[in-house]
Amino acid sequence: MSMNQEEIVGEIVRYLHQTNPLAAERGELPLDESLYEIGVLDSFGVVETVDFIERHWSIRILDAEITVEKFGSLNKMARLVREKIDAK
């Protein structure tokens, strides 16, 4: 299943809108801002999002990869997913 960056972001946003009331209420989510820092995700929400990504794309996100640099925005999440898919 080959997906581009935009499609991956779209899947993550759909998940967040369906499962996270703050994301749903906000509507459009920024692509390059930390969802944690702007209050859309709390620490539990980050864990749930990682779990969704791992299950949805059959990849493994290491604890060391859950950083602002690698996981700090929707675009960064999608880039990491893309790298993991490409490495399969």
C-alpha positions as CSV (number, residue, x, y, z in Angstrom):
1,M,0.0,0.0,0.0
2,S,1.9,3.0,-1.3
3,M,0.8,6.4,0.1
4,N,2.2,9.8,-0.3
5,Q,2.8,12.3,2.5
6,E,-0.6,14.1,2.0
7,E,-2.5,10.8,2.1
8,I,-0.8,9.7,5.3
9,V,-1.5,13.1,6.9
10,G,-5.2,12.7,5.8
11,E,-5.5,9.3,7.5
12,I,-4.0,10.6,10.8
13,V,-6.3,13.7,10.7
14,R,-9.3,11.5,10.1
15,Y,-8.3,9.3,13.0
16,L,-7.9,12.3,15.3
17,H,-11.2,13.9,14.2
18,Q,-13.0,10.6,15.0
19,T,-11.4,9.9,18.3
20,N,-10.3,13.2,19.8
21,P,-12.9,15.7,20.8
22,L,-10.4,18.6,20.8
23,A,-9.2,17.8,17.3
24,A,-12.8,17.5,16.1
25,E,-13.8,20.8,17.7
26,R,-10.8,22.6,16.2
27,G,-11.5,21.3,12.7
28,E,-8.5,22.1,10.6
29,L,-5.3,21.0,12.3
30,P,-2.0,22.7,11.6
31,L,0.5,20.6,9.7
32,D,3.7,22.0,11.1
33,E,2.9,22.7,14.7
34,S,3.1,20.3,17.7
35,L,-0.4,19.0,18.5
36,Y,0.9,18.4,22.0
37,E,2.1,22.0,22.4
38,I,-1.1,23.5,21.1
39,G,-3.2,21.3,23.4
40,V,-4.8,19.0,20.9
41,L,-3.0,16.0,22.2
42,D,-2.0,15.2,25.8
43,S,0.5,12.4,26.7
44,F,-2.2,9.8,26.5
45,G,-3.4,11.1,23.1
46,V,0.2,10.8,21.8
47,V,0.3,7.1,23.0
48,E,-3.1,6.4,21.3
49,T,-1.9,8.1,18.1
50,V,1.2,6.0,18.1
51,D,-0.9,2.9,18.6
52,F,-3.2,3.8,15.7
53,I,-0.3,4.5,13.4
54,E,1.4,1.2,14.3
55,R,-1.7,-0.8,13.7
56,H,-2.9,1.1,10.6
57,W,0.4,0.8,8.7
58,S,1.8,-2.3,10.4
59,I,4.9,-0.5,11.5
60,R,6.7,-0.1,14.8
61,I,7.5,3.4,16.3
62,L,10.3,3.2,18.8
63,D,10.0,5.1,22.1
64,A,13.2,7.1,21.0
65,E,11.3,8.2,17.9
66,I,8.5,9.9,19.8
67,T,10.2,13.2,20.0
68,V,9.4,16.8,18.8
69,E,12.0,16.4,16.0
70,K,10.5,13.2,14.6
71,F,6.9,13.1,15.8
72,G,6.1,16.8,16.7
73,S,3.7,17.6,13.9
74,L,1.4,16.0,11.4
75,N,3.9,16.4,8.7
76,K,6.7,14.9,10.9
77,M,4.4,12.0,11.8
78,A,3.7,11.3,8.2
79,R,7.4,11.5,7.2
80,L,8.2,9.0,9.9
81,V,5.4,6.7,8.7
82,R,6.7,7.0,5.1
83,E,10.2,6.2,6.2
84,K,9.0,3.1,8.1
85,I,6.9,1.9,5.1
86,D,9.8,2.4,2.7
87,A,12.1,0.5,5.0
88,K,9.8,-2.6,5.0
